[in-house]
Amino acid sequence: MGYYRAGFEVEGVDIKPQPHYPFKFYQADALEFPLEGFDAYHASPPCQDFIPTIPKKHGTAYFLDDIRRRFMVLDKPWVIENIPGAPLRADFRLCGCMFNLPRLKRERWFETSWEHFELRPACQHLEHPISVTGHGIPSANYYRDKIRGGDFIILARKAMDIDWMNRGELSEAIPPAYTEYIGKYLLQAVNAT
């Protein structure tokens, strides 16, 4: 959604069905999907193998390197997103507190073909943060808000500024504010090619 807000016509690819995806969607393997005919590319490879607290790995870590190799031979700009600690160059390090999402604690790293660099202030969460991660029981953030009458899915949707996804989809999503921000730089990179 953020890239759309930044001015892109968006199409998505995933090996799993995405019934709530709001744009043109192809159910396919992103490592085999034809890349011709697009102005720019974004990939968010699975992150589970880069989470140090998950003892059982999913066997998907190779996706990040494989998609990077696919992108590096293109003559178009690209972005790869993942979590802190993933083996990528963090040209952008973004979190909800950097936008108008003050309760969202969700840092994501973005590697770009144009090797963007900027200095940003460190994360600062003044209110009790909401962390939207995983597919299991919500974090302690949920229980604190539940006591005040909150509902986790409502709080998570509001924190991420995404009202069209279910719980599982939210845990995999990038807040639109992040990709809208990067999308402005991506448009500059597209116009420079």
C-alpha positions, 0 to 999 in steps of 0.5 A, spaced: 500 500 500 505 504 501 508 504 494 501 505 491 501 511 495 508 513 493 505 513 486 507 506 483 502 501 480 503 495 484 503 487 483 504 482 488 507 475 487 507 470 493 507 462 493 501 462 498 494 465 496 493 472 499 485 473 499 486 480 502 491 483 497 488 489 495 492 489 488 493 485 482 496 478 485 500 472 482 500 466 486 507 463 484 514 462 486 517 469 487 524 465 485 521 463 478 516 469 476 518 472 470 521 479 472 521 483 465 516 489 464 516 492 471 520 499 473 522 497 480 522 491 484 521 489 492 522 483 495 520 481 503 523 474 503 521 469 509 524 472 516 523 466 520 530 463 520 533 470 522 529 470 528 534 468 534 529 466 539 526 461 534 530 454 535 527 450 530 529 453 523 524 453 517 529 452 512 528 458 508 534 463 509 536 461 502 531 465 499 534 472 501 540 471 497 537 467 491 532 473 490 538 478 491 542 474 486 536 475 481 535 482 482 542 484 482 542 482 474 537 487 473 538 494 470 532 496 474 532 499 482 530 494 487 528 493 495 529 487 499 526 488 506 527 483 512 528 483 520 534 486 524 539 481 524 538 478 517 544 478 512 542 484 508 545 491 508 541 496 512 540 502 507 534 504 511 532 502 518 525 504 520 520 503 526 513 505 527 516 511 532 519 514 526 512 515 523 505 517 525 505 510 528 507 512 535 505 505 539 508 500 533 514 497 535 516 494 528 523 495 526 525 493 519 531 493 515 531 495 507 537 494 502 536 498 496 540 497 489 542 505 490 545 503 497 541 509 500 544 512 506 541 516 512 542 518 519 536 517 523 534 518 531 534 512 535 527 508 536 523 512 542 517 509 544 514 513 549 507 509 550 507 502 551 508 499 544 505 494 540 509 489 537 505 485 531 509 479 530 508 471 529 502 467 529 501 465 536 499 468 542 500 476 542 505 479 546 504 481 553 502 488 550 495 485 548 494 483 555 495 490 558 491 493 553 486 487 554 485 490 561 483 497 558 478 494 554 482 493 547 482 487 542 489 485 539 487 485 532 483 492 533 490 495 536 494 491 531 491 494 525 491 501 528 498 501 530 500 499 523 495 503 519 492 497 516 485 495 516 484 490 511 488 484 514 487 478 519 492 477 524 496 472 520 497 477 515 498 483 519 504 479 522 507 478 515 506 485 513 510 492 512 506 498 515 504 502 509 508 508 512 515 504 511 514 503 503 511 510 502 517 513 505 522 508 501 517 509 495 519 516 494 526 514 494 525 508 489 521 513 484 527 517 484 531 511 482 526 509 477 527 516 474 534 516 474 535 509 470 
